Amino acid sequence: QVQLVESGGGLVQAGDSLRLSCTASGGTFRRYSMGWFLQAPGKEREFVAAINWSGSTTNYKDSVKGRFTISRDNAKNMVYLQMNSLKPEDTAVYYCAASRGYVSASSYQSAYDTWGQGTQVTVSS
């Protein structure tokens, strides 16, 4: 069972960029499809982006297409979320998740087996 730790969150201004990182340990990382989800205050957790085991397939929430990029480095057991042109509405706790399911780069939370503890991203206007 893989364990996940997110990092890279912080307080930025609108228009700035951040790169979130997720470090995986304790499992065979390349066997997992990976995803990023967010939870804004008072709201349900929702999908942001996902990537299949090889990085050949990615999937994004419509509102982040063109601004966010998910990538992975299987040699380093890392997955990243590059976030550009940040907006105040991107403010949330961001979670990394791992899936050994058959649907790669899934947007469904139920497809993911393991979750990190989250990292806070705050975008001021």
N, C-alpha and C positions, 0 to 999 in steps of 0.2 A: 504494500500500500504506500503510495507516494505521499509525502508531506509537502505543503506549499507555504512559502513565506513571501509576502508582497513587500515592496519598498518603492520609494521614489515619490510618494505623495507630498503635498505641501500646499502653501498658500501662494497663489499667483494672481496676476491681474488679467483681465479680459484681453485676449489677443496673444497671450503668452503661450509657451509650450512646456510640456512636462513629459518625461518618459518614465512610465511605471515598469518595474521589473518584478518577476516572480521566479523565485528559486525553488526548484524541486529536488527532493532528496528521498532516499529510501525505496525507490522503485525504478523500473526501466522506463525512463522518461519518453523515449521514442515510441512507446506503445500507446501513449495517451494523446488524444485530441485535447486541446486546451482552449479555455475560454476566459473572457473577462466579463464581469457583470458589475452593475452599480446599484447602490441603494441610496436614494436621496431622502432627506429627513421627512418622515411621515408617509413615505411611499413604499410600494412593494419593490423588491429587488428585480432588476430587469437586465436583459441581455445587452451587451455592448459589441463584442467582437469574439470571433473564434477562429481557430486554425487547426488543420488536420495534422497528423503525426509528422508528415514530411515537410509541411509548409506550402504545399502545392495548391491547397484550397483554403480560402479565407471567406469569412462571412461577417457582415457588419449590420448594425442597426442603422436605419435610414438616416437618422439625424447626425451620425458621425461619419458617414461616407465622405471621403475627400479630406477629412480633417484628422482622423485617427488611423493608425496603421498597426496591425498586430504582426508580430514576427516571432521566430523562435530560433534558438541555437541548441541543437540536440547534443552537441559536444560539451556544452557548458550546463546542460539541464536548466535552461532559462527560457522564459517567454517574456515578451516585451509588449507594451502598449505605448506607442508614440502618439501623443496628443498635441495637436497644433491648433492654433486659432481658438483657444479655449474661451468658453462663454460662461457666464454666471450659472446658467442652467445645467452645466456639466458638474456642478458642485455635488459631491456624493462620496460615500465610501465605496471604493472599488475593490472587487474581489476577484482573485484568480481561482480557476477551477479546472479540474482534470477529469477526463472521461475516457473510460475503456469501452464505451458502447460501440455499436456498429454504425451509428450515424456520425460521420466525421464533421467537425466544425459546426456542431449543432447549436441552435439558439435556445433550446429548451433546457431549463434548469434541471429537470428530472433526468437528463442524460448524463449529468455530472456526478461523480462519486465522491470527490474530495474537494474541499474548499480551504482557502487560506483564511487568515484572520481579518484581512481587509486593510486598506490604507486610505487615509482621508485626502481628498482633493477639494480644495476650496478656491473658487475663482471669484475675485472681487470685481465689481464694475467700475 
